[in-house]
Each structure stands twice: as C-alpha cells, then as structure tokens.
Amino acid sequence: MVLVDSKNRVAPCRYDDGTTARGVEKRVLIGPKTGAPNFVMRHFTLAKGGYSPDHAHPWEHEVYILAGRGAVRFSGGSRPVAPGDFVYVPPMEEHQFANAGDAPLEFLCVVPSEGDDG
C-alpha cells in the first residue's frame, strides 16, 4: 500500500545535551513503523549553532541537503554543504553535521533499517 504523509505530522525527537549534540531534531518519515522493511528515511533539522554527535557506525548514510548552510566533518577534514548538495558517508567513517549559517540546516538522511531506532 502506498503511503503519503507530511513531515509536519511526524513528532520530532530532540537531541540537545550541549556536549555531544546541540539543537537537533530528527523525524523518522519512513521506516519499519510505516511498513518499509529495508531503509529508514529521516528528516533532520539543526538549529542555528546546532550539531549532530561526532560518531561512526557500521552502516552507510545517504544525505541530501534541503535548506540552510552547514558543514560535514569527517576524519579527513570538513566540507561545506548547501541546498542541493548530497553526501555519502561510508560505514565506520567518523562524521558530524553542523549548522554554519543563521537559518536552520535541514537534510534528508537514508540509512538501512538497522541504522535507526525509528
């Protein structure tokens, strides 16, 4: 069955401990709870000055930047990102997303089902 919905109807999980993550909202748009067996699509919003944890894990990420300006940090350095950019993070690569602008940084992130609790 086809599912059509809106991110605005998905309650966000907020992450902000001031140390490892700041100003992060995650919405699980598609995943096991919506019947998707293989992948999870998440919508992230990072507030001004926000950042995700610096971490690594055994699954890959595919990321598409929707709005705002930011940077993706990784073991080899850092690269700026802007709307229309896409990012591939391979398994076990240290990475972190950070908002580098005045507006929220928004992006879609797709991972395999084992890569999310949603």
Biopython code that builds the backbone (N, CA, C, O; Angstrom):
import numpy as np
from Bio.PDB.StructureBuilder import StructureBuilder

atoms = [
    (1, "MET", "N", (0.836, -1.183, 0.000)),
    (1, "MET", "CA", (0.000, 0.000, 0.000)),
    (1, "MET", "C", (0.884, 1.251, 0.000)),
    (1, "MET", "O", (1.859, 1.331, 0.748)),
    (2, "VAL", "N", (0.545, 2.192, -0.818)),
    (2, "VAL", "CA", (1.293, 3.441, -0.918)),
    (2, "VAL", "C", (0.960, 4.331, 0.281)),
    (2, "VAL", "O", (-0.196, 4.437, 0.690)),
    (3, "LEU", "N", (1.984, 4.958, 0.829)),
    (3, "LEU", "CA", (1.817, 5.876, 1.957)),
    (3, "LEU", "C", (2.165, 7.278, 1.487)),
    (3, "LEU", "O", (3.221, 7.495, 0.894)),
    (4, "VAL", "N", (1.280, 8.226, 1.750)),
    (4, "VAL", "CA", (1.537, 9.638, 1.504)),
    (4, "VAL", "C", (1.251, 10.360, 2.812)),
    (4, "VAL", "O", (0.172, 10.203, 3.383)),
    (5, "ASP", "N", (2.192, 11.136, 3.285)),
    (5, "ASP", "CA", (2.019, 11.843, 4.553)),
    (5, "ASP", "C", (2.838, 13.122, 4.517)),
    (5, "ASP", "O", (3.377, 13.477, 3.468)),
    (6, "SER", "N", (2.940, 13.808, 5.620)),
    (6, "SER", "CA", (3.675, 15.067, 5.709)),
    (6, "SER", "C", (4.626, 15.027, 6.904)),
    (6, "SER", "O", (4.275, 14.501, 7.960)),
    (7, "LYS", "N", (5.818, 15.576, 6.740)),
    (7, "LYS", "CA", (6.759, 15.640, 7.857)),
    (7, "LYS", "C", (6.172, 16.436, 9.014)),
    (7, "LYS", "O", (6.542, 16.227, 10.169)),
    (8, "ASN", "N", (5.259, 17.346, 8.702)),
    (8, "ASN", "CA", (4.650, 18.175, 9.741)),
    (8, "ASN", "C", (3.768, 17.371, 10.694)),
    (8, "ASN", "O", (3.436, 17.841, 11.782)),
    (9, "ARG", "N", (3.389, 16.157, 10.285)),
    (9, "ARG", "CA", (2.578, 15.305, 11.156)),
    (9, "ARG", "C", (3.418, 14.263, 11.897)),
    (9, "ARG", "O", (2.874, 13.389, 12.571)),
    (10, "VAL", "N", (4.730, 14.359, 11.772)),
    (10, "VAL", "CA", (5.626, 13.433, 12.457)),
    (10, "VAL", "C", (6.276, 14.173, 13.630)),
    (10, "VAL", "O", (6.941, 15.191, 13.440)),
    (11, "ALA", "N", (6.078, 13.659, 14.823)),
    (11, "ALA", "CA", (6.665, 14.282, 16.013)),
    (11, "ALA", "C", (8.180, 14.132, 15.990)),
    (11, "ALA", "O", (8.692, 13.047, 15.715)),
    (12, "PRO", "N", (8.902, 15.218, 16.278)),
    (12, "PRO", "CA", (10.363, 15.122, 16.270)),
    (12, "PRO", "C", (10.904, 14.539, 17.574)),
    (12, "PRO", "O", (10.310, 14.690, 18.641)),
    (13, "CYS", "N", (12.047, 13.872, 17.453)),
    (13, "CYS", "CA", (12.868, 13.522, 18.613)),
    (13, "CYS", "C", (13.918, 14.617, 18.698)),
    (13, "CYS", "O", (14.538, 14.969, 17.694)),
    (14, "ARG", "N", (14.116, 15.149, 19.883)),
    (14, "ARG", "CA", (15.072, 16.240, 20.047)),
    (14, "ARG", "C", (16.321, 15.733, 20.767)),
    (14, "ARG", "O", (16.245, 14.953, 21.716)),
    (15, "TYR", "N", (17.468, 16.201, 20.283)),
    (15, "TYR", "CA", (18.758, 15.836, 20.868)),
    (15, "TYR", "C", (19.500, 17.124, 21.166)),
    (15, "TYR", "O", (19.810, 17.897, 20.259)),
    (16, "ASP", "N", (19.785, 17.353, 22.439)),
    (16, "ASP", "CA", (20.488, 18.575, 22.827)),
    (16, "ASP", "C", (21.016, 18.417, 24.243)),
    (16, "ASP", "O", (20.369, 18.820, 25.209)),
    (17, "ASP", "N", (22.194, 17.827, 24.353)),
    (17, "ASP", "CA", (22.808, 17.719, 25.672)),
    (17, "ASP", "C", (23.885, 18.792, 25.869)),
    (17, "ASP", "O", (24.527, 18.850, 26.917)),
    (18, "GLY", "N", (24.075, 19.645, 24.843)),
    (18, "GLY", "CA", (25.036, 20.733, 24.937)),
    (18, "GLY", "C", (26.485, 20.299, 24.797)),
    (18, "GLY", "O", (27.380, 21.142, 24.742)),
    (19, "THR", "N", (26.727, 18.994, 24.738)),
    (19, "THR", "CA", (28.093, 18.492, 24.612)),
    (19, "THR", "C", (28.257, 17.694, 23.329)),
    (19, "THR", "O", (29.024, 18.089, 22.451)),
    (20, "THR", "N", (27.544, 16.568, 23.205)),
    (20, "THR", "CA", (27.696, 15.732, 22.013)),
    (20, "THR", "C", (26.756, 16.146, 20.888)),
    (20, "THR", "O", (27.064, 15.931, 19.715)),
    (21, "ALA", "N", (25.616, 16.737, 21.229)),
    (21, "ALA", "CA", (24.640, 17.192, 20.228)),
    (21, "ALA", "C", (23.991, 18.478, 20.720)),
    (21, "ALA", "O", (23.786, 18.679, 21.917)),
    (22, "ARG", "N", (23.676, 19.338, 19.762)),
    (22, "ARG", "CA", (23.033, 20.605, 20.124)),
    (22, "ARG", "C", (22.027, 20.985, 19.051)),
    (22, "ARG", "O", (22.359, 21.001, 17.866)),
    (23, "GLY", "N", (20.799, 21.292, 19.454)),
    (23, "GLY", "CA", (19.789, 21.826, 18.549)),
    (23, "GLY", "C", (19.381, 20.909, 17.415)),
    (23, "GLY", "O", (19.120, 21.378, 16.307)),
    (24, "VAL", "N", (19.319, 19.590, 17.672)),
    (24, "VAL", "CA", (18.999, 18.617, 16.630)),
    (24, "VAL", "C", (17.570, 18.107, 16.804)),
    (24, "VAL", "O", (17.165, 17.726, 17.902)),
    (25, "GLU", "N", (16.818, 18.103, 15.712)),
    (25, "GLU", "CA", (15.512, 17.455, 15.654)),
    (25, "GLU", "C", (15.552, 16.397, 14.561)),
    (25, "GLU", "O", (16.006, 16.656, 13.447)),
    (26, "LYS", "N", (15.071, 15.201, 14.893)),
    (26, "LYS", "CA", (15.007, 14.105, 13.922)),
    (26, "LYS", "C", (13.566, 13.643, 13.811)),
    (26, "LYS", "O", (12.902, 13.379, 14.813)),
    (27, "ARG", "N", (13.092, 13.549, 12.569)),
    (27, "ARG", "CA", (11.786, 12.965, 12.293)),
    (27, "ARG", "C", (11.989, 11.733, 11.421)),
    (27, "ARG", "O", (12.579, 11.826, 10.345)),
    (28, "VAL", "N", (11.507, 10.584, 11.873)),
    (28, "VAL", "CA", (11.561, 9.370, 11.059)),
    (28, "VAL", "C", (10.344, 9.399, 10.146)),
    (28, "VAL", "O", (9.215, 9.198, 10.594)),
    (29, "LEU", "N", (10.583, 9.650, 8.861)),
    (29, "LEU", "CA", (9.494, 9.776, 7.890)),
    (29, "LEU", "C", (9.018, 8.411, 7.410)),
    (29, "LEU", "O", (7.817, 8.148, 7.350)),
    (30, "ILE", "N", (9.965, 7.549, 7.072)),
    (30, "ILE", "CA", (9.651, 6.216, 6.548)),
    (30, "ILE", "C", (10.584, 5.225, 7.219)),
    (30, "ILE", "O", (11.785, 5.467, 7.336)),
    (31, "GLY", "N", (10.024, 4.111, 7.656)),
    (31, "GLY", "CA", (10.830, 3.086, 8.309)),
    (31, "GLY", "C", (9.977, 1.888, 8.661)),
    (31, "GLY", "O", (8.868, 1.748, 8.145)),
    (32, "PRO", "N", (10.465, 1.031, 9.521)),
    (32, "PRO", "CA", (9.711, -0.171, 9.888)),
    (32, "PRO", "C", (8.294, 0.114, 10.398)),
    (32, "PRO", "O", (7.371, -0.648, 10.113)),
    (33, "LYS", "N", (8.118, 1.196, 11.143)),
    (33, "LYS", "CA", (6.787, 1.511, 11.667)),
    (33, "LYS", "C", (5.790, 1.906, 10.586)),
    (33, "LYS", "O", (4.580, 1.849, 10.807)),
    (34, "THR", "N", (6.293, 2.309, 9.409)),
    (34, "THR", "CA", (5.400, 2.630, 8.286)),
    (34, "THR", "C", (5.380, 1.501, 7.260)),
    (34, "THR", "O", (4.781, 1.640, 6.194)),
    (35, "GLY", "N", (6.030, 0.387, 7.578)),
    (35, "GLY", "CA", (5.999, -0.780, 6.706)),
    (35, "GLY", "C", (7.183, -0.936, 5.776)),
    (35, "GLY", "O", (7.210, -1.866, 4.970)),
    (36, "ALA", "N", (8.170, -0.044, 5.865)),
    (36, "ALA", "CA", (9.360, -0.154, 5.000)),
    (36, "ALA", "C", (10.332, -1.159, 5.610)),
    (36, "ALA", "O", (10.809, -0.934, 6.723)),
    (37, "PRO", "N", (10.643, -2.256, 4.926)),
    (37, "PRO", "CA", (11.454, -3.308, 5.523)),
    (37, "PRO", "C", (12.963, -3.098, 5.439)),
    (37, "PRO", "O", (13.703, -3.721, 6.200)),
    (38, "ASN", "N", (13.440, -2.244, 4.544)),
    (38, "ASN", "CA", (14.877, -2.204, 4.278)),
    (38, "ASN", "C", (15.585, -0.899, 4.633)),
    (38, "ASN", "O", (16.754, -0.919, 5.017)),
    (39, "PHE", "N", (14.895, 0.235, 4.510)),
    (39, "PHE", "CA", (15.549, 1.525, 4.698)),
    (39, "PHE", "C", (14.722, 2.422, 5.597)),
    (39, "PHE", "O", (13.516, 2.238, 5.761)),
    (40, "VAL", "N", (15.414, 3.409, 6.181)),
    (40, "VAL", "CA", (14.768, 4.415, 7.013)),
    (40, "VAL", "C", (15.133, 5.782, 6.443)),
    (40, "VAL", "O", (16.309, 6.092, 6.249)),
    (41, "MET", "N", (14.104, 6.600, 6.176)),
    (41, "MET", "CA", (14.315, 7.974, 5.728)),
    (41, "MET", "C", (13.996, 8.903, 6.895)),
    (41, "MET", "O", (12.898, 8.896, 7.450)),
    (42, "ARG", "N", (15.015, 9.710, 7.245)),
    (42, "ARG", "CA", (14.840, 10.645, 8.348)),
    (42, "ARG", "C", (15.008, 12.073, 7.847)),
    (42, "ARG", "O", (15.769, 12.326, 6.913)),
    (43, "HIS", "N", (14.297, 12.996, 8.469)),
    (43, "HIS", "CA", (14.433, 14.425, 8.197)),
    (43, "HIS", "C", (15.066, 15.050, 9.433)),
    (43, "HIS", "O", (14.519, 14.967, 10.533)),
    (44, "PHE", "N", (16.222, 15.676, 9.243)),
    (44, "PHE", "CA", (16.913, 16.341, 10.351)),
    (44, "PHE", "C", (16.831, 17.848, 10.189)),
    (44, "PHE", "O", (16.901, 18.369, 9.076)),
    (45, "THR", "N", (16.683, 18.540, 11.305)),
    (45, "THR", "CA", (16.787, 19.996, 11.366)),
    (45, "THR", "C", (17.798, 20.330, 12.447)),
    (45, "THR", "O", (17.657, 19.904, 13.593)),
    (46, "LEU", "N", (18.816, 21.091, 12.082)),
    (46, "LEU", "CA", (19.804, 21.573, 13.043)),
    (46, "LEU", "C", (19.605, 23.070, 13.202)),
    (46, "LEU", "O", (19.698, 23.821, 12.231)),
    (47, "ALA", "N", (19.331, 23.502, 14.422)),
    (47, "ALA", "CA", (19.124, 24.918, 14.716)),
    (47, "ALA", "C", (20.418, 25.695, 14.498)),
    (47, "ALA", "O", (21.491, 25.107, 14.361)),
    (48, "LYS", "N", (20.308, 27.005, 14.466)),
    (48, "LYS", "CA", (21.497, 27.849, 14.374)),
    (48, "LYS", "C", (22.461, 27.429, 15.489)),
    (48, "LYS", "O", (22.074, 27.350, 16.655)),
    (49, "GLY", "N", (23.717, 27.162, 15.123)),
    (49, "GLY", "CA", (24.715, 26.718, 16.088)),
    (49, "GLY", "C", (24.614, 25.242, 16.449)),
    (49, "GLY", "O", (25.366, 24.754, 17.293)),
    (50, "GLY", "N", (23.684, 24.526, 15.810)),
    (50, "GLY", "CA", (23.465, 23.122, 16.146)),
    (50, "GLY", "C", (24.449, 22.183, 15.474)),
    (50, "GLY", "O", (25.066, 22.513, 14.461)),
    (51, "TYR", "N", (24.579, 20.989, 16.072)),
    (51, "TYR", "CA", (25.461, 19.962, 15.504)),
    (51, "TYR", "C", (25.009, 18.591, 15.989)),
    (51, "TYR", "O", (24.463, 18.439, 17.082)),
    (52, "SER", "N", (25.257, 17.601, 15.140)),
    (52, "SER", "CA", (24.978, 16.209, 15.486)),
    (52, "SER", "C", (26.181, 15.638, 16.231)),
    (52, "SER", "O", (27.248, 16.253, 16.234)),
    (53, "PRO", "N", (26.030, 14.479, 16.858)),
    (53, "PRO", "CA", (27.193, 13.873, 17.509)),
    (53, "PRO", "C", (28.286, 13.519, 16.498)),
    (53, "PRO", "O", (28.001, 13.206, 15.342)),
    (54, "ASP", "N", (29.515, 13.574, 16.943)),
    (54, "ASP", "CA", (30.644, 13.100, 16.149)),
    (54, "ASP", "C", (30.735, 11.600, 16.423)),
    (54, "ASP", "O", (31.030, 11.191, 17.546)),
    (55, "HIS", "N", (30.484, 10.784, 15.405)),
    (55, "HIS", "CA", (30.347, 9.346, 15.637)),
    (55, "HIS", "C", (30.639, 8.545, 14.371)),
    (55, "HIS", "O", (30.803, 9.105, 13.287)),
    (56, "ALA", "N", (30.699, 7.223, 14.531)),
    (56, "ALA", "CA", (30.854, 6.278, 13.424)),
    (56, "ALA", "C", (30.002, 5.056, 13.745)),
    (56, "ALA", "O", (29.697, 4.795, 14.909)),
    (57, "HIS", "N", (29.620, 4.309, 12.714)),
    (57, "HIS", "CA", (28.821, 3.092, 12.886)),
    (57, "HIS", "C", (28.981, 2.216, 11.653)),
    (57, "HIS", "O", (29.515, 2.670, 10.641)),
    (58, "PRO", "N", (28.525, 0.965, 11.721)),
    (58, "PRO", "CA", (28.788, 0.025, 10.619)),
    (58, "PRO", "C", (27.894, 0.161, 9.398)),
    (58, "PRO", "O", (27.996, -0.661, 8.487)),
    (59, "TRP", "N", (27.033, 1.147, 9.339)),
    (59, "TRP", "CA", (26.192, 1.319, 8.156)),
    (59, "TRP", "C", (26.507, 2.650, 7.481)),
    (59, "TRP", "O", (27.072, 3.559, 8.089)),
    (60, "GLU", "N", (26.131, 2.736, 6.225)),
    (60, "GLU", "CA", (26.332, 3.955, 5.435)),
    (60, "GLU", "C", (25.182, 4.931, 5.639)),
    (60, "GLU", "O", (24.118, 4.570, 6.140)),
    (61, "HIS", "N", (25.421, 6.181, 5.237)),
    (61, "HIS", "CA", (24.392, 7.237, 5.173)),
    (61, "HIS", "C", (24.341, 7.743, 3.743)),
    (61, "HIS", "O", (25.364, 7.813, 3.061)),
    (62, "GLU", "N", (23.164, 8.091, 3.302)),
    (62, "GLU", "CA", (22.998, 8.929, 2.115)),
    (62, "GLU", "C", (22.237, 10.167, 2.579)),
    (62, "GLU", "O", (21.162, 10.054, 3.169)),
    (63, "VAL", "N", (22.789, 11.337, 2.314)),
    (63, "VAL", "CA", (22.243, 12.593, 2.825)),
    (63, "VAL", "C", (21.997, 13.542, 1.666)),
    (63, "VAL", "O", (22.800, 13.630, 0.737)),
    (64, "TYR", "N", (20.854, 14.265, 1.732)),
    (64, "TYR", "CA", (20.541, 15.290, 0.736)),
    (64, "TYR", "C", (20.191, 16.569, 1.487)),
    (64, "TYR", "O", (19.282, 16.576, 2.317)),
    (65, "ILE", "N", (20.906, 17.645, 1.198)),
    (65, "ILE", "CA", (20.708, 18.919, 1.890)),
    (65, "ILE", "C", (19.520, 19.658, 1.265)),
    (65, "ILE", "O", (19.486, 19.896, 0.057)),
    (66, "LEU", "N", (18.549, 20.013, 2.110)),
    (66, "LEU", "CA", (17.336, 20.686, 1.657)),
    (66, "LEU", "C", (17.400, 22.202, 1.828)),
    (66, "LEU", "O", (16.983, 22.942, 0.937)),
    (67, "ALA", "N", (17.920, 22.669, 2.964)),
    (67, "ALA", "CA", (17.892, 24.107, 3.267)),
    (67, "ALA", "C", (19.013, 24.447, 4.241)),
    (67, "ALA", "O", (19.463, 23.597, 5.010)),
    (68, "GLY", "N", (19.456, 25.694, 4.198)),
    (68, "GLY", "CA", (20.461, 26.178, 5.130)),
    (68, "GLY", "C", (21.882, 25.952, 4.629)),
    (68, "GLY", "O", (22.110, 25.479, 3.516)),
    (69, "ARG", "N", (22.816, 26.303, 5.485)),
    (69, "ARG", "CA", (24.249, 26.143, 5.186)),
    (69, "ARG", "C", (24.878, 25.388, 6.337)),
    (69, "ARG", "O", (24.522, 25.588, 7.498)),
    (70, "GLY", "N", (25.813, 24.522, 6.005)),
    (70, "GLY", "CA", (26.439, 23.750, 7.062)),
    (70, "GLY", "C", (27.764, 23.181, 6.631)),
    (70, "GLY", "O", (28.348, 23.574, 5.622)),
    (71, "ALA", "N", (28.223, 22.234, 7.439)),
    (71, "ALA", "CA", (29.471, 21.531, 7.141)),
    (71, "ALA", "C", (29.314, 20.096, 7.586)),
    (71, "ALA", "O", (28.647, 19.800, 8.577)),
    (72, "VAL", "N", (29.942, 19.213, 6.835)),
    (72, "VAL", "CA", (30.074, 17.829, 7.279)),
    (72, "VAL", "C", (31.550, 17.645, 7.626)),
    (72, "VAL", "O", (32.443, 17.886, 6.814)),
    (73, "ARG", "N", (31.766, 17.212, 8.859)),
    (73, "ARG", "CA", (33.122, 16.967, 9.342)),
    (73, "ARG", "C", (33.366, 15.466, 9.292)),
    (73, "ARG", "O", (32.469, 14.675, 9.585)),
    (74, "PHE", "N", (34.575, 15.076, 8.922)),
    (74, "PHE", "CA", (34.918, 13.667, 8.802)),
    (74, "PHE", "C", (36.403, 13.517, 9.106)),
    (74, "PHE", "O", (37.105, 14.509, 9.301)),
    (75, "SER", "N", (36.874, 12.288, 9.146)),
    (75, "SER", "CA", (38.253, 12.033, 9.573)),
    (75, "SER", "C", (39.278, 12.756, 8.705)),
    (75, "SER", "O", (40.369, 13.073, 9.180)),
    (76, "GLY", "N", (38.950, 13.023, 7.445)),
    (76, "GLY", "CA", (39.881, 13.697, 6.555)),
    (76, "GLY", "C", (39.731, 15.205, 6.513)),
    (76, "GLY", "O", (40.449, 15.862, 5.759)),
    (77, "GLY", "N", (38.827, 15.778, 7.294)),
    (77, "GLY", "CA", (38.650, 17.224, 7.282)),
    (77, "GLY", "C", (37.196, 17.638, 7.402)),
    (77, "GLY", "O", (36.441, 17.084, 8.200)),
    (78, "SER", "N", (36.814, 18.618, 6.601)),
    (78, "SER", "CA", (35.467, 19.183, 6.643)),
    (78, "SER", "C", (35.134, 19.734, 5.268)),
    (78, "SER", "O", (36.012, 20.224, 4.558)),
    (79, "ARG", "N", (33.864, 19.654, 4.895)),
    (79, "ARG", "CA", (33.415, 20.223, 3.625)),
    (79, "ARG", "C", (32.135, 21.002, 3.873)),
    (79, "ARG", "O", (31.277, 20.545, 4.627)),
    (80, "PRO", "N", (31.984, 22.180, 3.249)),
    (80, "PRO", "CA", (30.735, 22.918, 3.369)),
    (80, "PRO", "C", (29.622, 22.223, 2.580)),
    (80, "PRO", "O", (29.886, 21.545, 1.587)),
    (81, "VAL", "N", (28.385, 22.395, 3.027)),
    (81, "VAL", "CA", (27.222, 21.862, 2.314)),
    (81, "VAL", "C", (26.149, 22.935, 2.232)),
    (81, "VAL", "O", (26.015, 23.783, 3.114)),
    (82, "ALA", "N", (25.383, 22.870, 1.138)),
    (82, "ALA", "CA", (24.327, 23.842, 0.872)),
    (82, "ALA", "C", (23.186, 23.120, 0.159)),
    (82, "ALA", "O", (23.359, 21.982, -0.277)),
    (83, "PRO", "N", (22.030, 23.759, 0.033)),
    (83, "PRO", "CA", (20.894, 23.104, -0.631)),
    (83, "PRO", "C", (21.262, 22.544, -2.002)),
    (83, "PRO", "O", (21.911, 23.206, -2.813)),
    (84, "GLY", "N", (20.832, 21.313, -2.233)),
    (84, "GLY", "CA", (21.121, 20.630, -3.483)),
    (84, "GLY", "C", (22.339, 19.725, -3.415)),
    (84, "GLY", "O", (22.545, 18.895, -4.301)),
    (85, "ASP", "N", (23.151, 19.876, -2.368)),
    (85, "ASP", "CA", (24.323, 19.008, -2.209)),
    (85, "ASP", "C", (23.885, 17.653, -1.661)),
    (85, "ASP", "O", (22.870, 17.545, -0.973)),
    (86, "PHE", "N", (24.664, 16.625, -1.975)),
    (86, "PHE", "CA", (24.432, 15.318, -1.381)),
    (86, "PHE", "C", (25.737, 14.807, -0.800)),
    (86, "PHE", "O", (26.821, 15.191, -1.239)),
    (87, "VAL", "N", (25.621, 13.931, 0.199)),
    (87, "VAL", "CA", (26.770, 13.430, 0.942)),
    (87, "VAL", "C", (26.616, 11.918, 1.088)),
    (87, "VAL", "O", (25.545, 11.425, 1.441)),
    (88, "TYR", "N", (27.682, 11.201, 0.818)),
    (88, "TYR", "CA", (27.734, 9.774, 1.103)),
    (88, "TYR", "C", (28.728, 9.575, 2.238)),
    (88, "TYR", "O", (29.888, 9.973, 2.128)),
    (89, "VAL", "N", (28.279, 8.963, 3.322)),
    (89, "VAL", "CA", (29.151, 8.642, 4.450)),
    (89, "VAL", "C", (29.303, 7.124, 4.478)),
    (89, "VAL", "O", (28.331, 6.416, 4.741)),
    (90, "PRO", "N", (30.512, 6.606, 4.210)),
    (90, "PRO", "CA", (30.694, 5.155, 4.208)),
    (90, "PRO", "C", (30.649, 4.578, 5.627)),
    (90, "PRO", "O", (30.785, 5.311, 6.606)),
    (91, "PRO", "N", (30.458, 3.268, 5.729)),
    (91, "PRO", "CA", (30.471, 2.625, 7.043)),
    (91, "PRO", "C", (31.785, 2.892, 7.788)),
    (91, "PRO", "O", (32.861, 2.934, 7.191)),
    (92, "MET", "N", (31.666, 3.067, 9.085)),
    (92, "MET", "CA", (32.785, 3.259, 10.017)),
    (92, "MET", "C", (33.565, 4.550, 9.809)),
    (92, "MET", "O", (34.662, 4.694, 10.349)),
    (93, "GLU", "N", (33.033, 5.482, 9.050)),
    (93, "GLU", "CA", (33.684, 6.790, 8.863)),
    (93, "GLU", "C", (33.188, 7.741, 9.957)),
    (93, "GLU", "O", (31.984, 7.960, 10.094)),
    (94, "GLU", "N", (34.117, 8.302, 10.732)),
    (94, "GLU", "CA", (33.758, 9.331, 11.711)),
    (94, "GLU", "C", (33.114, 10.490, 10.949)),
    (94, "GLU", "O", (33.608, 10.900, 9.899)),
    (95, "HIS", "N", (32.010, 11.013, 11.483)),
    (95, "HIS", "CA", (31.326, 12.118, 10.809)),
    (95, "HIS", "C", (30.472, 12.915, 11.776)),
    (95, "HIS", "O", (30.067, 12.423, 12.830)),
    (96, "GLN", "N", (30.208, 14.152, 11.394)),
    (96, "GLN", "CA", (29.367, 15.058, 12.173)),
    (96, "GLN", "C", (28.829, 16.116, 11.219)),
    (96, "GLN", "O", (29.542, 16.591, 10.335)),
    (97, "PHE", "N", (27.564, 16.478, 11.408)),
    (97, "PHE", "CA", (26.956, 17.566, 10.647)),
    (97, "PHE", "C", (26.803, 18.766, 11.562)),
    (97, "PHE", "O", (26.432, 18.620, 12.726)),
    (98, "ALA", "N", (27.088, 19.953, 11.041)),
    (98, "ALA", "CA", (27.000, 21.173, 11.838)),
    (98, "ALA", "C", (26.362, 22.287, 11.019)),
    (98, "ALA", "O", (26.613, 22.411, 9.820)),
    (99, "ASN", "N", (25.544, 23.087, 11.670)),
    (99, "ASN", "CA", (24.940, 24.242, 11.032)),
    (99, "ASN", "C", (25.965, 25.376, 11.046)),
    (99, "ASN", "O", (26.501, 25.723, 12.098)),
    (100, "ALA", "N", (26.231, 25.948, 9.872)),
    (100, "ALA", "CA", (27.199, 27.032, 9.757)),
    (100, "ALA", "C", (26.538, 28.344, 9.348)),
    (100, "ALA", "O", (27.225, 29.303, 8.999)),
    (101, "GLY", "N", (25.205, 28.390, 9.389)),
    (101, "GLY", "CA", (24.501, 29.585, 8.952)),
    (101, "GLY", "C", (23.587, 30.148, 10.029)),
    (101, "GLY", "O", (23.595, 29.701, 11.176)),
    (102, "ASP", "N", (22.797, 31.146, 9.628)),
    (102, "ASP", "CA", (21.859, 31.789, 10.545)),
    (102, "ASP", "C", (20.480, 31.142, 10.531)),
    (102, "ASP", "O", (19.685, 31.353, 11.447)),
    (103, "ALA", "N", (20.194, 30.357, 9.499)),
    (103, "ALA", "CA", (18.892, 29.680, 9.374)),
    (103, "ALA", "C", (19.074, 28.205, 9.708)),
    (103, "ALA", "O", (20.203, 27.716, 9.724)),
    (104, "PRO", "N", (17.990, 27.490, 9.975)),
    (104, "PRO", "CA", (18.108, 26.054, 10.225)),
    (104, "PRO", "C", (18.730, 25.318, 9.037)),
    (104, "PRO", "O", (18.502, 25.672, 7.880)),
    (105, "LEU", "N", (19.514, 24.299, 9.345)),
    (105, "LEU", "CA", (20.053, 23.388, 8.341)),
    (105, "LEU", "C", (19.132, 22.179, 8.315)),
    (105, "LEU", "O", (18.931, 21.531, 9.342)),
    (106, "GLU", "N", (18.566, 21.866, 7.144)),
    (106, "GLU", "CA", (17.650, 20.738, 7.009)),
    (106, "GLU", "C", (18.191, 19.765, 5.974)),
    (106, "GLU", "O", (18.672, 20.164, 4.914)),
    (107, "PHE", "N", (18.101, 18.467, 6.307)),
    (107, "PHE", "CA", (18.545, 17.464, 5.353)),
    (107, "PHE", "C", (17.790, 16.165, 5.549)),
    (107, "PHE", "O", (17.308, 15.856, 6.638)),
    (108, "LEU", "N", (17.702, 15.405, 4.451)),
    (108, "LEU", "CA", (17.189, 14.043, 4.491)),
    (108, "LEU", "C", (18.372, 13.109, 4.653)),
    (108, "LEU", "O", (19.437, 13.338, 4.081)),
    (109, "CYS", "N", (18.182, 12.055, 5.434)),
    (109, "CYS", "CA", (19.230, 11.062, 5.641)),
    (109, "CYS", "C", (18.594, 9.683, 5.543)),
    (109, "CYS", "O", (17.633, 9.383, 6.251)),
    (110, "VAL", "N", (19.133, 8.847, 4.665)),
    (110, "VAL", "CA", (18.633, 7.488, 4.472)),
    (110, "VAL", "C", (19.691, 6.513, 4.963)),
    (110, "VAL", "O", (20.866, 6.608, 4.608)),
    (111, "VAL", "N", (19.244, 5.569, 5.791)),
    (111, "VAL", "CA", (20.119, 4.518, 6.324)),
    (111, "VAL", "C", (19.396, 3.180, 6.206)),
    (111, "VAL", "O", (18.175, 3.157, 6.047)),
    (112, "PRO", "N", (20.122, 2.071, 6.280)),
    (112, "PRO", "CA", (19.433, 0.772, 6.335)),
    (112, "PRO", "C", (18.647, 0.656, 7.642)),
    (112, "PRO", "O", (18.935, 1.362, 8.608)),
    (113, "SER", "N", (17.682, -0.213, 7.667)),
    (113, "SER", "CA", (16.792, -0.350, 8.833)),
    (113, "SER", "C", (17.544, -0.539, 10.136)),
    (113, "SER", "O", (17.128, -0.004, 11.164)),
    (114, "GLU", "N", (18.642, -1.288, 10.124)),
    (114, "GLU", "CA", (19.383, -1.489, 11.365)),
    (114, "GLU", "C", (20.084, -0.239, 11.850)),
    (114, "GLU", "O", (20.619, -0.224, 12.958)),
    (115, "GLY", "N", (20.091, 0.833, 11.027)),
    (115, "GLY", "CA", (20.767, 2.071, 11.375)),
    (115, "GLY", "C", (19.914, 3.084, 12.101)),
    (115, "GLY", "O", (20.360, 4.208, 12.331)),
    (116, "ASP", "N", (18.688, 2.717, 12.471)),
    (116, "ASP", "CA", (17.824, 3.683, 13.157)),
    (116, "ASP", "C", (16.882, 2.959, 14.089)),
    (116, "ASP", "O", (16.528, 1.802, 13.862)),
    (117, "ASP", "N", (16.482, 3.643, 15.130)),
    (117, "ASP", "CA", (15.541, 3.069, 16.097)),
    (117, "ASP", "C", (14.098, 3.417, 15.780)),
    (117, "ASP", "O", (13.197, 3.086, 16.551)),
    (118, "GLY", "N", (13.864, 4.089, 14.637)),
    (118, "GLY", "CA", (12.528, 4.554, 14.297)),
    (118, "GLY", "C", (11.732, 3.578, 13.550)),
    (118, "GLY", "O", (10.584, 3.853, 13.203)),
]
sb = StructureBuilder()
sb.init_structure("model")
sb.init_model(0)
sb.init_chain("A")
sb.init_seg("    ")
for serial, (resi, resn, name, xyz) in enumerate(atoms, 1):
    if name == "N":
        sb.init_residue(resn, " ", resi, " ")
    sb.init_atom(name, np.array(xyz, "f"), 0.0, 1.0, " ", f" {name:<3s}", serial, name[0])
structure = sb.get_structure()
